[in-house]
Amino acid sequence: MGKKKENEMSFLEHLEELRWHIIRSLIAIVVCGLVAFIFKKIVFDEIILAPNRPDFFTVRVLCEFGKWLRLNAFCIDIKPMNLISIKMSGQFSMHVMVSLVAGIVIAFPYVFFQFWRFIVPALYPNEKKHARGAIFYSSALFILGVSFGYFIIIPLTINFFGSYSVSDTVTNQINLISYVSNMSSVIIASGIIFEMPILVFFLSKIGIITPQFLKRFRKHSIIVILAMAAIITPPDIFSQLLVSLPLFILYEVSILISKRIVRRQEREALKEEEDK
């Protein structure tokens, strides 16, 4: 499918190659999902339900950090949600769903590696050199994003929505499906959002995004990030900054990456003109 192969492989052969990359990726997701399915006690008690406990790792660390700064705002007083299952197959459905999400998260580096193997033959030698390490960086950013969602956003979200009440006569009894669905959405979304620098790298390479474009919409991005943080965090400035700061940093890093790509392309274009 690459430039070197385009005279050797037909369109159908490209599709056949892509099909096998997809099949291998799906097999990896299924295998990792089965492992998560088997070890359900660890997955649920030690991972999924852990942020719902007052002694969760992040809660303790933030509180200790707040005491060190002499600020009580960092201490999250989590009141465990009363989780219920209202469908006969509810717990089994959640077991399958969580196993699938775990399979996607665990197998992500391998899945990205498979698609990278399909794309890399189409790159020129200098493009391959500049894109070296893409698998490592994309996997690291995804894992970092998932960790950020799990250790930071989820406890703050549970603390806010679990204790929010419109009236003392209304008791929160959270459905297990709702709890797991929200957690899965936050974790996967966080992992994808942290891929922003990788996305900007490739979009800058093909000229869709420029540093000027990103700078022009910097103010808009700040408003969007703060609005998102205000929705998912308790109504205090410290929690909002805790969630917003990494996203601000990611945006600024993306600008630097785009600027570097544009400068490199300008140097290469200038060198080509001189060689003529």
VOFI-217761 format. One record per residue (C-alpha): residue in one letter; chain; x, y, z. Coordinates in Angstrom, 1 decimal, decimal comma. Each point is the difference from the previous one (the first is absolute). Layout:
a  A  X  Y  Z
...
END
This chain:
m  A  0,0  0,0  0,0
g  A  3,0  2,3  0,3
k  A  1,7  2,1  -2,7
k  A  2,4  -2,8  -0,7
k  A  -2,7  -2,5  -0,3
e  A  -2,7  1,9  -1,9
n  A  1,1  -1,6  -3,3
e  A  0,1  -3,4  1,6
m  A  -3,2  -0,1  1,9
s  A  -3,5  0,4  -1,3
f  A  -2,8  1,9  1,9
l  A  -1,5  -3,3  1,1
e  A  3,3  -1,2  1,3
h  A  0,2  3,2  2,1
l  A  -3,4  -0,7  1,4
e  A  1,0  -3,6  0,7
e  A  3,1  1,2  1,9
l  A  -2,1  2,5  2,0
r  A  -2,5  -2,7  0,8
w  A  2,7  -2,1  1,6
h  A  1,3  2,9  2,0
i  A  -3,6  0,6  1,3
i  A  -0,5  -3,7  0,7
r  A  3,2  -0,2  2,1
s  A  -1,0  3,1  1,9
l  A  -3,4  -1,4  0,7
i  A  1,6  -3,3  1,2
a  A  2,2  2,0  2,4
i  A  -3,0  1,9  1,4
v  A  -2,0  -3,2  0,5
v  A  2,9  -1,8  1,7
c  A  0,7  2,9  2,4
g  A  -3,8  0,3  0,5
l  A  -0,2  -3,7  0,9
v  A  2,8  0,4  2,6
a  A  -1,9  2,9  1,5
f  A  -3,2  -2,1  0,0
i  A  1,7  -2,8  1,9
f  A  1,5  2,3  2,7
k  A  -3,3  1,8  0,7
k  A  0,7  0,4  3,7
i  A  3,2  1,9  -0,6
v  A  -1,5  2,0  -2,8
f  A  -3,2  1,0  1,9
d  A  1,1  0,1  3,7
e  A  3,5  1,4  -0,5
i  A  -0,5  2,2  -3,1
i  A  -3,5  0,8  -1,0
l  A  -1,5  0,5  3,5
a  A  3,1  1,3  1,6
p  A  -0,6  3,7  -0,8
n  A  -3,3  -0,3  1,8
r  A  1,8  -0,5  3,3
p  A  1,1  2,7  2,4
d  A  3,5  -1,6  0,3
f  A  0,6  0,1  -3,7
f  A  3,7  0,8  -0,9
t  A  -0,7  3,4  -1,7
v  A  -2,2  1,1  2,9
r  A  2,7  -0,7  2,6
v  A  2,8  1,6  -2,1
l  A  -2,0  3,1  -0,8
c  A  -0,9  0,5  3,7
e  A  3,6  -0,5  1,1
f  A  1,1  2,5  -2,7
g  A  -2,7  2,5  1,2
k  A  1,2  -0,4  3,6
w  A  3,5  0,7  -1,1
l  A  -1,2  3,2  -1,7
r  A  -2,3  0,7  3,0
l  A  -3,0  0,0  -2,3
n  A  -3,0  -2,1  0,8
a  A  -1,4  0,4  -3,5
f  A  2,0  -3,0  -1,3
c  A  -1,6  -2,4  2,5
i  A  -2,9  -1,8  -1,7
d  A  -2,6  -1,3  2,4
i  A  -1,3  -2,9  -2,2
k  A  -3,3  -1,5  1,1
p  A  -0,1  -3,5  -1,6
m  A  -2,8  -0,3  -2,5
n  A  -2,7  -2,6  0,7
l  A  0,3  -2,0  -3,1
i  A  -2,9  -2,2  -1,1
s  A  -0,8  -2,3  -3,0
i  A  -3,7  0,2  -1,1
k  A  0,2  -2,4  -2,9
m  A  0,2  -3,8  0,2
s  A  2,9  -0,1  -2,4
g  A  1,4  3,3  1,2
q  A  3,1  -1,2  1,8
f  A  0,9  -2,5  -2,7
s  A  -0,4  2,7  -2,7
m  A  2,3  2,3  2,0
h  A  2,5  -2,9  0,4
v  A  0,1  -0,4  -3,8
m  A  0,2  3,8  -0,7
v  A  2,7  0,6  2,5
s  A  2,0  -2,9  -1,4
l  A  -0,3  1,4  -3,5
v  A  1,1  3,5  1,1
a  A  2,9  -1,6  1,9
g  A  1,0  -1,9  -3,1
i  A  0,0  3,2  -2,1
v  A  2,1  1,8  2,6
i  A  2,5  -2,8  0,5
a  A  0,4  -0,9  -3,6
f  A  0,2  3,6  -1,3
p  A  3,8  0,0  -0,5
y  A  -0,2  -3,2  -2,1
v  A  -3,0  1,3  -1,9
f  A  1,8  3,3  -0,8
f  A  3,1  -2,1  -1,0
q  A  -2,1  -2,0  -2,5
f  A  -1,4  3,1  -1,7
w  A  3,4  1,6  0,0
r  A  1,4  -3,0  -1,8
f  A  -2,7  0,5  -2,7
i  A  0,8  3,8  -0,3
v  A  3,8  0,1  0,3
p  A  0,8  -1,5  -3,5
a  A  -1,8  3,0  -1,6
l  A  2,5  2,5  1,7
y  A  3,2  1,3  -1,6
p  A  3,3  -0,9  1,7
n  A  0,3  3,5  1,6
e  A  -3,7  -0,2  1,2
k  A  0,7  -3,4  1,6
k  A  3,0  1,5  1,8
h  A  -2,0  2,9  1,3
a  A  -2,9  -2,2  1,0
r  A  2,3  -2,4  1,9
g  A  -1,3  -0,7  3,5
a  A  -3,7  0,6  -1,0
i  A  -1,1  -3,2  1,6
f  A  1,8  0,7  3,3
y  A  -1,3  3,6  0,2
s  A  -3,5  -0,8  -1,0
s  A  -0,2  -2,9  2,5
a  A  1,6  2,1  2,8
l  A  -2,5  2,9  -0,6
f  A  -3,0  -2,4  -0,1
i  A  1,1  -1,6  3,2
l  A  0,6  3,4  1,6
g  A  -3,4  1,2  -1,1
v  A  -1,7  -3,2  1,3
s  A  1,8  0,5  3,3
f  A  -0,9  3,6  0,2
g  A  -3,7  -0,8  -0,6
y  A  0,1  -2,8  2,6
f  A  2,0  1,5  2,8
i  A  -1,1  3,7  -0,3
i  A  -3,3  0,5  -1,9
i  A  -1,8  -3,1  1,2
p  A  0,4  0,7  3,8
l  A  -1,0  3,7  -0,5
t  A  -3,0  -1,1  -2,1
i  A  -1,1  -2,6  2,6
n  A  0,4  2,6  2,8
f  A  -2,1  2,6  -1,8
f  A  -2,8  -2,0  -1,6
g  A  -0,2  -2,6  2,9
s  A  -0,6  2,7  2,6
y  A  -2,1  2,4  -2,2
s  A  -3,6  0,2  1,0
v  A  -3,0  2,1  -1,0
s  A  -1,9  -0,9  3,2
d  A  0,6  -1,8  3,3
t  A  -2,9  -2,3  -0,8
v  A  1,7  -1,4  -3,1
t  A  2,5  -2,7  0,6
n  A  2,8  -0,8  -2,5
q  A  -0,1  -3,6  -1,0
i  A  2,3  -0,3  -3,0
n  A  -0,5  -2,7  -2,5
l  A  3,1  -2,1  -0,6
i  A  -0,5  0,4  -3,7
s  A  0,1  3,8  0,3
y  A  3,1  -0,1  2,2
v  A  2,0  -2,3  -2,2
s  A  -1,2  1,7  -3,2
n  A  1,1  3,4  1,2
m  A  3,3  -1,3  1,3
s  A  0,7  -1,7  -3,3
s  A  -0,9  3,1  -2,0
v  A  2,2  2,2  2,1
i  A  3,0  -2,3  -0,2
i  A  -0,2  -0,7  -3,7
a  A  -0,6  3,7  -0,8
s  A  3,0  1,1  2,2
g  A  2,2  -2,5  -1,8
i  A  -1,1  1,3  -3,4
i  A  0,3  3,7  1,0
f  A  3,6  -0,6  1,1
e  A  0,8  -1,1  -3,5
m  A  -0,4  3,6  -1,1
p  A  3,8  0,5  -0,6
i  A  0,1  -3,1  -2,3
l  A  -3,0  1,2  -1,9
v  A  1,4  3,5  -0,4
f  A  3,3  -1,5  -1,2
f  A  -1,6  -1,8  -2,9
l  A  -2,4  2,8  -0,9
s  A  2,9  2,5  0,0
k  A  1,9  -2,4  -2,3
i  A  -2,7  0,1  -2,6
g  A  -0,7  3,7  0,4
i  A  -3,4  0,0  1,5
i  A  1,1  1,6  3,3
t  A  2,5  2,7  0,5
p  A  1,4  1,7  3,2
q  A  -1,8  3,2  -1,0
f  A  -3,3  -1,9  -0,1
l  A  0,6  -1,5  3,5
k  A  1,0  3,4  1,4
r  A  -3,0  1,7  -1,5
f  A  -2,3  -2,4  1,8
r  A  1,9  -0,2  3,3
k  A  -2,5  2,3  1,8
h  A  -2,8  -2,2  -1,2
s  A  1,7  -3,1  1,2
i  A  0,5  1,5  3,4
i  A  -3,7  0,8  0,3
v  A  -0,9  -3,6  -1,1
i  A  2,4  -1,6  2,4
l  A  -1,1  2,1  2,9
a  A  -3,7  -0,7  -0,8
m  A  0,7  -3,8  -0,1
a  A  1,9  0,2  3,3
a  A  -2,8  2,0  1,6
i  A  -2,5  -2,7  -1,0
i  A  1,8  -3,0  1,3
t  A  1,7  1,4  3,1
p  A  -1,3  1,3  3,3
p  A  -0,7  3,8  0,0
d  A  3,4  1,1  1,3
i  A  2,8  1,6  -1,9
f  A  2,7  -2,6  1,1
s  A  -1,8  -3,0  -1,4
q  A  -0,7  1,9  -3,3
l  A  3,7  0,9  -0,4
l  A  1,0  -3,5  0,9
v  A  -1,9  -1,3  -3,0
s  A  0,6  2,9  -2,3
l  A  3,8  0,4  0,4
p  A  1,0  -3,2  -1,8
l  A  -2,3  0,8  -2,9
f  A  1,5  3,5  -0,3
i  A  3,5  -1,5  0,0
l  A  -1,1  -2,5  -2,8
y  A  -1,3  2,8  -2,1
e  A  3,2  2,0  0,4
v  A  2,1  -3,0  -0,8
s  A  -2,1  -0,6  -3,1
i  A  0,8  3,6  -1,2
l  A  3,8  -0,6  0,5
i  A  -0,3  -3,3  -1,9
s  A  -1,8  1,7  -2,9
k  A  2,5  2,8  -0,1
r  A  2,9  -2,4  -0,1
i  A  -1,6  -2,0  -2,9
v  A  -0,7  3,2  -2,0
r  A  3,6  1,2  0,5
r  A  1,4  -3,3  -1,0
q  A  -2,1  0,0  -3,2
e  A  1,1  3,5  -0,8
r  A  3,7  -1,0  0,4
e  A  -0,5  -3,0  -2,3
a  A  -1,8  2,0  -2,6
l  A  2,8  2,6  0,1
k  A  2,6  -2,7  -0,3
e  A  -1,7  -1,5  -3,1
e  A  -0,1  3,5  -1,6
e  A  3,7  0,4  0,6
d  A  0,8  -3,4  -1,4
k  A  -1,8  0,9  -3,2
END
